[in-house]
Amino acid sequence: MEAQRAGRPLRVGAVTLLPVERAVIRSGAGDAGCWLGALKAPVAVVVCDAGGVRALGPDSAALALDALVAETPGLADVLAGI
């Protein structure tokens, strides 16, 4: 299972930071037993300030906000509430 989601917004003064993360969960079973593995990795941070709303990747490169919203369930709702 792989899912992308918006994290909890963090407000610092007049700036709101919203992390977007990807979670991957894998499992399997065989004759010797079963296994479960999980990974959580950053996808982006959305910055909301007086300059507007923008998305930055883990390498600080600009990302297309509309594409990020389309790929992240619930992100549009979180942004509407900020």
N, C-alpha and C positions, 0 to 999 in steps of 0.2 A: 504494500500500500504506500502510495506517495501522495502527500497533500501539501498545498501551499496555503498559508494563512496569514492574516494580519495579527500582529501582537498587540499588546496594550500600549496606548499612546502615552508618551512621557512629555509633560509640559515643563519647560525651563524658561521662565520669564515669558516673553511674547512669542516664543518658538515652541511648536509642538513637533515631536519626533515620533514617527510611527514605524516600528520595525515590521518587515515582512520576512517570513521564514519558511523554509521547506522542511517537512518532516518525512522521513522514509522509515518504514517498519517492514522488516523481512522476517519470515519464519519458515521452518521446514522440519520435516520429521523423516526418520529412517530407522533402520534396524538397530542402530546404536543409540537412539534417543531422539531428542528434538532440540532445536535451537531457536533463538529469537535475537534479533539485532535491531538497533534503532540508531538513527542519525538525525540531527537537527542542524541545519546550515542556514546562514543568512542569505537572503535573496536581494534585499534592498532596504533602504530607509527612506521614508517619505518625510520631507521637511515642509512644514507649514509655517510661514512667517509673513511679515509685511510685504515681502517680495513675491508672494504667491505660494503655490504648491508645486513641488518638484520631487522627483525620485532619483536617488543615487544608488548605484550598485555597490557591492562590497569593495570594489577597487576605486570608489569615488567618482566613477564615470556616470554621466547623465543617462538616465533610462527614460523611455517613453512612458509617461504616466498612464495614458489610456490603455496601452498594452498590458501594463502591470495590473490595472484595475480589471481588465478582461480575464486575466489569468488567475486572479486571486479572489475566491469566493468571499463575499462580505466586505471587501475593501471599500467599495463605493458607499456602503452604509456607514462604515466607520468614518470615512472622510466627510460624509454629510453631517455627522454629529460633532465635528470639530469646529 
